[in-house]
Amino acid sequence: MRDTTKHGGRRGSRRTTYGLAAATGALALAVSACAPGVDAAGAGDGTGGTAKMTVSYSQLVADQLPLWIAVDSGLFKKQGLDVSLTSLSGSDGFPALISGQTQMASIGASEMISGAASGAQVNYLATLTPVFPYQFYTKARTAAELRGKRVGITTSSGSVYVATLAALKQLGLTPKDVRLVSLGSVTNVNNALIAGSVDAALSHPPASTQIEAAGYHSILDLAKQHIPTSNVGLATTTAYAKSHKGQIKKFMTALSQAIAREKSDEKYAEGELSKHLKISDPKALKETWEYFAKEVLPARPTPTTAQLQTSKDALAKTPGVSRLDLTEIVDDSYFPPAN
């Protein structure tokens, strides 16, 4: 989402809302072009015939593997769903969702919190990444050596930003101790680190293979800290959730089956990673599967308020964030806690 911290009070909130509304018109053609033939309004409740859904994802990362598996292995189709995936940045994906151009968005908690603070009525339905799936890479030997150094992030409000704040805290540092450099995307952050344009950054497999080859090492594995978050989760509008409960239940059934296959079928999962991430290095593929399937991905993607609270705390100065009631945003009815 766009950084709204520079606007104040009610005026800032209005500007954010107007900005979201203005963006939706331009997105209409873009989303339609990405998913030809998809009925933007959805096809009923999924109880009569095939129901069409367009789902956006904000980053081309391994967190999205359950969605790719569910589409490519036909799990959604078995549930009577025609699901199209389309790639939209976090700042574009949220306006597309609230305008009805997409029916669901795979986004981070920070984008969710920022959008809800601007007045959007949305629900968080599932969490694919309930921990920060990052390692902190640098050539520095100690955290103290990072003072004054350049640390790459995507944006000043995205999931990588929130995770970087958490990493710095774990290392005994604050954002004022380093120079945060916004680079726009995860790919840009990885490339900048390898090129030496920044001195440190968060990353994960498969990019970590190249990063380590460039002489960097990890001084912190955030995933092992088990800090509650939702680095990637699934959101929809409150209106869509109320009118399409059956359709969403079928979607989540297929998603659960995809998660189970990712965890149990290494060969197939690595094939999907190779296809979508355009990588062929067997070492990188295996490291990526092991990291996400064994360390990051939950068996049950149940969303919790604690996962959103981390981003709410990090974005506390953004207008409207402090007033959010997370219990009204999180809908855990599709994945009740296991007995």
C-alpha positions as CSV (number, residue, x, y, z in Angstrom):
1,M,0.0,0.0,0.0
2,R,1.0,3.6,-0.4
3,D,2.7,5.1,2.6
4,T,0.1,7.4,4.3
5,T,2.1,8.5,7.2
6,K,2.7,11.9,5.6
7,H,-1.0,12.8,5.8
8,G,-2.6,13.8,9.0
9,G,-6.0,13.1,10.6
10,R,-9.3,13.0,8.6
11,R,-7.8,14.8,5.6
12,G,-5.1,12.1,5.2
13,S,-7.7,9.4,5.4
14,R,-9.8,11.1,2.7
15,R,-6.8,11.4,0.4
16,T,-6.0,7.7,0.9
17,T,-9.6,6.7,0.2
18,Y,-9.8,8.9,-2.9
19,G,-6.4,7.5,-4.1
20,L,-7.7,3.9,-3.8
21,A,-10.9,4.9,-5.7
22,A,-9.0,6.6,-8.5
23,A,-6.7,3.6,-8.9
24,T,-9.5,1.1,-9.5
25,G,-10.5,2.5,-12.9
26,A,-7.1,2.0,-14.4
27,L,-6.9,-1.5,-12.9
28,A,-10.2,-2.6,-14.5
29,L,-8.6,-3.1,-17.9
30,A,-5.4,-4.5,-16.5
31,V,-7.0,-7.2,-14.5
32,S,-9.4,-8.1,-17.3
33,A,-6.4,-8.5,-19.6
34,C,-4.7,-10.7,-17.2
35,A,-7.7,-13.0,-16.7
36,P,-9.7,-13.1,-19.9
37,G,-13.2,-14.5,-19.6
38,V,-13.5,-14.1,-15.9
39,D,-16.7,-12.7,-14.5
40,A,-15.4,-10.0,-12.2
41,A,-18.5,-10.2,-10.0
42,G,-18.0,-13.9,-9.3
43,A,-20.5,-16.6,-10.3
44,G,-23.0,-16.9,-7.4
45,D,-22.2,-18.9,-4.4
46,G,-20.5,-21.8,-6.2
47,T,-23.5,-24.1,-5.7
48,G,-24.7,-24.3,-9.3
49,G,-22.1,-24.9,-12.0
50,T,-18.6,-23.6,-12.1
51,A,-17.9,-20.4,-10.1
52,K,-15.3,-18.0,-11.4
53,M,-12.9,-16.2,-9.2
54,T,-9.9,-14.0,-9.9
55,V,-7.2,-14.0,-7.2
56,S,-4.3,-11.6,-7.2
57,Y,-0.9,-12.1,-5.6
58,S,1.6,-9.3,-4.9
59,Q,5.0,-10.9,-5.1
60,L,6.5,-13.8,-7.1
61,V,7.7,-15.7,-4.1
62,A,7.5,-19.3,-2.8
63,D,4.8,-18.3,-0.3
64,Q,2.4,-18.5,-3.2
65,L,3.1,-22.2,-3.9
66,P,-0.2,-23.5,-2.4
67,L,-2.1,-21.3,-4.8
68,W,-0.1,-22.5,-7.8
69,I,-0.5,-26.1,-6.8
70,A,-4.3,-25.7,-6.3
71,V,-4.6,-24.3,-9.8
72,D,-2.2,-26.5,-11.7
73,S,-3.2,-29.8,-10.1
74,G,-6.9,-29.1,-10.6
75,L,-7.8,-29.0,-6.9
76,F,-9.9,-25.8,-7.4
77,K,-11.7,-27.4,-10.4
78,K,-12.6,-30.4,-8.3
79,Q,-14.4,-28.0,-6.0
80,G,-16.3,-26.5,-8.9
81,L,-14.2,-23.4,-9.0
82,D,-12.6,-21.7,-12.0
83,V,-9.8,-19.8,-10.3
84,S,-7.5,-17.4,-12.3
85,L,-4.4,-16.0,-10.6
86,T,-3.1,-12.6,-11.6
87,S,0.0,-10.8,-10.4
88,L,-0.6,-7.3,-9.0
89,S,1.6,-5.3,-6.7
90,G,0.4,-4.8,-3.1
91,S,-0.5,-1.2,-4.0
92,D,-2.5,-2.3,-7.0
93,G,-3.9,-5.5,-5.6
94,F,-5.8,-3.9,-2.8
95,P,-7.7,-1.4,-4.9
96,A,-8.5,-4.2,-7.4
97,L,-10.0,-6.2,-4.5
98,I,-12.2,-3.4,-3.1
99,S,-13.5,-2.4,-6.5
100,G,-14.5,-6.0,-7.3
101,Q,-12.0,-6.5,-10.1
102,T,-10.7,-9.5,-8.1
103,Q,-12.5,-11.6,-5.6
104,M,-9.6,-12.4,-3.3
105,A,-6.1,-11.1,-2.8
106,S,-3.0,-12.8,-1.5
107,I,-1.3,-10.0,0.3
108,G,0.7,-9.2,3.4
109,A,-0.8,-8.1,6.8
110,S,0.8,-4.6,6.3
111,E,-1.2,-4.0,3.1
112,M,-4.3,-5.4,4.8
113,I,-3.9,-3.1,7.8
114,S,-3.2,0.0,5.7
115,G,-6.2,-0.7,3.5
116,A,-8.5,-1.3,6.4
117,A,-7.3,1.9,8.1
118,S,-8.3,3.8,4.9
119,G,-11.9,2.7,5.5
120,A,-12.1,-0.5,3.3
121,Q,-14.4,-3.2,4.7
122,V,-12.3,-6.3,4.4
123,N,-11.8,-9.7,6.0
124,Y,-8.6,-11.8,6.4
125,L,-9.5,-15.4,5.7
126,A,-6.3,-17.5,5.8
127,T,-2.6,-17.1,6.5
128,L,-0.1,-18.9,4.3
129,T,3.0,-17.5,6.1
130,P,2.3,-17.1,9.9
131,V,6.0,-16.3,10.5
132,F,8.5,-13.9,8.9
133,P,10.1,-16.2,6.2
134,Y,13.3,-14.3,6.0
135,Q,17.0,-14.5,6.9
136,F,19.0,-11.3,7.5
137,Y,21.9,-11.3,5.1
138,T,25.0,-9.2,5.3
139,K,28.8,-9.3,5.1
140,A,29.1,-7.8,8.6
141,R,30.3,-10.1,11.3
142,T,28.2,-8.5,14.1
143,A,25.0,-6.5,14.4
144,A,27.0,-3.5,15.7
145,E,28.8,-3.3,12.3
146,L,25.5,-2.6,10.7
147,R,25.2,0.9,12.2
148,G,25.0,3.5,9.5
149,K,24.8,0.8,6.7
150,R,22.2,0.6,3.9
151,V,19.5,-2.0,4.5
152,G,17.2,-2.8,1.5
153,I,13.4,-3.0,1.8
154,T,10.6,-3.0,-0.7
155,T,8.5,-0.1,0.5
156,S,8.1,1.9,3.7
157,S,5.0,0.1,4.7
158,G,5.1,-3.4,3.1
159,S,5.7,-6.8,4.6
160,V,9.4,-6.7,4.1
161,Y,9.5,-3.4,6.0
162,V,7.6,-4.8,8.9
163,A,9.9,-7.9,9.0
164,T,13.0,-5.7,8.8
165,L,11.8,-3.7,11.9
166,A,11.4,-7.1,13.7
167,A,14.8,-8.2,12.6
168,L,16.5,-5.0,13.7
169,K,14.8,-5.3,17.1
170,Q,16.1,-8.9,17.4
171,L,19.6,-7.7,16.6
172,G,19.4,-4.9,19.2
173,L,19.1,-2.1,16.6
174,T,16.5,0.5,15.6
175,P,15.6,1.9,12.2
176,K,17.5,5.0,13.1
177,D,20.7,3.0,13.5
178,V,20.7,2.1,9.8
179,R,19.7,3.6,6.4
180,L,16.6,2.0,5.0
181,V,16.5,2.0,1.2
182,S,13.1,1.4,-0.6
183,L,13.6,-0.6,-3.7
184,G,10.0,-1.5,-4.8
185,S,10.0,-5.3,-5.0
186,V,11.5,-8.4,-3.5
187,T,13.4,-9.1,-6.7
188,N,14.9,-5.6,-6.6
189,V,16.0,-6.1,-3.0
190,N,17.7,-9.4,-3.9
191,N,19.4,-7.9,-6.9
192,A,20.6,-4.8,-5.0
193,L,22.1,-7.0,-2.3
194,I,24.0,-9.2,-4.8
195,A,25.2,-6.2,-6.6
196,G,26.4,-4.5,-3.4
197,S,24.1,-1.5,-3.8
198,V,22.9,-2.2,-0.2
199,D,24.8,-3.7,2.7
200,A,22.2,-5.9,4.2
201,A,18.6,-7.1,3.5
202,L,16.1,-9.8,4.3
203,S,15.8,-12.7,1.9
204,H,15.0,-16.4,1.6
205,P,15.4,-19.3,-0.8
206,P,15.8,-19.6,-3.7
207,A,17.5,-16.1,-3.9
208,S,19.6,-17.0,-0.8
209,T,21.7,-19.4,-2.9
210,Q,23.0,-16.6,-5.1
211,I,23.2,-14.2,-2.2
212,E,25.5,-16.7,-0.3
213,A,27.5,-17.2,-3.4
214,A,28.1,-13.5,-3.5
215,G,29.8,-13.7,-0.1
216,Y,26.9,-12.9,2.3
217,H,25.9,-14.8,5.3
218,S,22.8,-14.9,7.5
219,I,23.1,-13.5,11.0
220,L,19.4,-14.1,11.9
221,D,16.7,-16.5,10.8
222,L,13.5,-14.7,11.5
223,A,11.3,-17.8,10.9
224,K,12.9,-19.5,13.8
225,Q,11.9,-16.6,16.1
226,H,8.3,-17.6,15.6
227,I,7.1,-14.0,15.7
228,P,3.3,-14.0,14.9
229,T,2.6,-12.3,11.6
230,S,1.0,-12.8,8.2
231,N,3.6,-12.2,5.6
232,V,1.2,-13.6,3.0
233,G,-2.4,-14.3,3.6
234,L,-5.8,-14.3,1.8
235,A,-8.2,-11.4,2.0
236,T,-11.6,-10.5,0.5
237,T,-14.2,-7.8,1.0
238,T,-16.7,-8.2,3.8
239,A,-19.5,-8.0,1.3
240,Y,-18.1,-10.8,-0.8
241,A,-17.5,-13.0,2.2
242,K,-21.1,-12.6,3.3
243,S,-22.6,-13.4,-0.1
244,H,-20.2,-16.2,-1.1
245,K,-19.6,-18.3,1.9
246,G,-20.1,-21.6,0.1
247,Q,-17.7,-20.6,-2.6
248,I,-15.1,-19.5,-0.2
249,K,-15.4,-22.7,1.8
250,K,-14.7,-24.7,-1.4
251,F,-11.8,-22.5,-2.1
252,M,-10.3,-23.1,1.3
253,T,-10.9,-26.9,1.0
254,A,-8.8,-26.9,-2.2
255,L,-6.2,-24.7,-0.5
256,S,-5.9,-27.1,2.4
257,Q,-5.4,-30.0,0.0
258,A,-2.7,-28.0,-1.9
259,I,-0.9,-27.3,1.4
260,A,-0.9,-31.0,2.2
261,R,0.5,-31.9,-1.2
262,E,3.2,-29.2,-0.9
263,K,4.3,-30.7,2.3
264,S,4.2,-34.4,1.2
265,D,5.2,-34.4,-2.4
266,E,8.6,-32.8,-2.7
267,K,9.2,-33.7,-6.4
268,Y,5.9,-32.2,-7.5
269,A,6.3,-29.1,-5.3
270,E,9.8,-28.5,-6.7
271,G,8.5,-28.8,-10.2
272,E,5.9,-26.1,-9.5
273,L,8.6,-23.9,-8.0
274,S,10.8,-24.3,-11.0
275,K,7.8,-23.5,-13.3
276,H,6.7,-20.4,-11.6
277,L,9.9,-19.0,-10.3
278,K,11.9,-19.8,-13.4
279,I,14.7,-21.6,-11.7
280,S,16.4,-24.9,-12.5
281,D,19.2,-25.2,-9.9
282,P,18.4,-28.5,-8.0
283,K,20.1,-27.1,-4.9
284,A,18.1,-23.9,-4.9
285,L,14.8,-25.8,-5.5
286,K,15.5,-28.3,-2.6
287,E,16.5,-25.5,-0.2
288,T,13.3,-23.6,-1.1
289,W,11.0,-26.5,-0.7
290,E,12.6,-27.5,2.7
291,Y,12.5,-23.9,4.0
292,F,8.8,-23.3,3.2
293,A,7.3,-26.7,3.5
294,K,9.1,-27.7,6.7
295,E,9.8,-24.4,8.5
296,V,7.3,-21.8,7.2
297,L,4.0,-23.2,5.8
298,P,1.4,-24.1,8.5
299,A,-0.5,-27.3,8.2
300,R,-3.7,-25.3,8.9
301,P,-3.6,-21.7,7.6
302,T,-5.8,-20.3,10.4
303,P,-5.7,-16.5,10.6
304,T,-5.4,-14.9,14.0
305,T,-5.5,-11.3,15.4
306,A,-2.0,-11.8,16.8
307,Q,-0.7,-12.2,13.2
308,L,-2.2,-8.8,12.2
309,Q,-1.2,-7.1,15.5
310,T,2.5,-7.2,14.5
311,S,1.8,-5.0,11.5
312,K,-0.6,-2.9,13.4
313,D,2.1,-2.1,15.9
314,A,4.7,-1.3,13.1
315,L,2.3,1.0,11.3
316,A,0.8,2.6,14.4
317,K,1.6,6.2,13.1
318,T,-0.4,5.6,10.0
319,P,-3.8,7.5,10.2
320,G,-6.6,5.2,11.3
321,V,-4.5,2.2,12.2
322,S,-4.7,2.6,16.0
323,R,-8.5,2.6,15.8
324,L,-8.7,-0.7,14.0
325,D,-10.5,-3.6,15.7
326,L,-8.7,-6.7,14.4
327,T,-11.5,-9.0,15.7
328,E,-13.7,-7.5,13.0
329,I,-11.2,-8.1,10.3
330,V,-10.1,-11.7,11.0
331,D,-12.5,-14.5,10.0
332,D,-11.1,-17.8,11.2
333,S,-14.4,-19.8,10.6
334,Y,-12.9,-21.7,7.6
335,F,-10.0,-23.1,9.6
336,P,-11.0,-23.7,13.2
337,P,-8.1,-24.6,15.5
338,A,-7.2,-28.3,15.4
339,N,-8.2,-30.4,18.4
